[in-house]
Amino acid sequence: MSDILKMFGTVVKSLFKKSTCDRYPFQKPTVFEQTKGHVQIDAPRCILCSMCEKRCPTNAIKVNRNGRTWDINHYQCIFCYNCITVCPTKCLMMGQQYAAPTLTKQHEVVEIPVPVKAEKTEA
């Protein structure tokens, strides 16, 4: 009998408490600074040094210097931050939004633009 009274007390308390669940998608959850979403690249800053490719433990990143492309397989990436910490130009960053669910594995291929050299002006 005392167990039933305990349960009844718990039910009554929970009726008047604030909900612990987020009402997603109507209320967006709080995104914290170190939330791991997916790796993003700022292509104009990339120098194609391939340090990120060498440091990736799952070989999710491929750098093609001749074709000037940077390729990441988001399904192989384990979000270890190795590529981000080793990048000398800090062009890699962790996005704070989760990727939408998909039925097929996707590769993200980014074309890296050729850097424009500043012309020297004679003074």
N, C-alpha and C positions, 0 to 999 in steps of 0.2 A: 504494500500500500504506500509506503514512504517513497518508493521508486516512482510511482505514478505521480505523486505530488511534486517530486523534484523535476520530472519531465514537464509537468504542467507549468511550474514556475519558470523553467527555461523558455517554454513557448510564449508565455506572457511577456517576458523580458524582451524576446526577439521581435515581438510585434511593435514595440515602442522604441526600438533602437534604430539608428541610421543604418542603411544598407551598407554592407561591406563590399558589394559588387559594383563595378563600374557599369554604367548603362550604355555600353558601346553598341552601336556607333553614334548614338545621340550625344554622349559626352565623350570627348576625346581623352585618352589617358595621358598622364603626365609623362613626358619624355625626358629622361635624365641625360646628363652629359655623356656618360660612357655607355649609352645604349648601343648595342651592336646590331646594326641594320644590314648594310652591305657596303663593300668597298667602292668608293667613287674616285674618279681621277679628274684633275684639272689639266686637260690635254695640252694647252699652250705652254705650261710650265714643265712638262715632261721632257727629259733629255735622252730618253731611251737608253739609259745606262744598264738596264736589266738587273739591277741589284734586287728589286722586288721579286723577280723571277727566281733568282738564285736562292733567296732567303725563304721562299714559300715551301713549307714542309709537305704540302699535298700536290705541288705542281699545278696549282689552279691558274697561275698567271703565265702567259707566254708573251714575250717581247720579240717583235720582228723588226730589226733595225733597217733592213733593206726595204721592206714594204711600209715602214713607218707606222706600224700598228701595235696596239697594246690590247691583249685579249685576256679576259678573265672568265672562268667557269664558276659561276656563283654556287653551283651545287657541290663543287669540290672544296670550296673555301670553308675553313673552320673558324674564321674570325679570330685569328691569333694575334693580330696587330704587327706581325713581323715585317710585312711589306711596308706598313705605314711608318714604323720606327726607323727603318733602314734607308728610306728614300732621301737622297741628298737635297732635292729641291722642294721637299714637302708638298708634292703635288697629289699625293694619295691621302684620302681621309675616309673616315667611317661615317657613312650616312646614318641618320638616326631614325629612318623609317624602314619598317620591315617590307620585304618584297612581297608582292601579291602572289598567292599560290598559283601554280601553273601545272599543266599536265605533261609538258615536255621540258627537257633540260635545255637551258639557254646559255649561249655564250654571248658575252658582251664584247664586241670588237670596236675599239675606238681608234680612229685615224689621228695620228699626231701631226700637226701642221709643221711645215719647215720653218725654223726660226728666221725671222727677218733681221738681217744685219743692218745696223745703223750706218748710214753713209758718213764718211768723214768730211767735215767742212774745213776748208783751208782759211786760216785767219791771217 
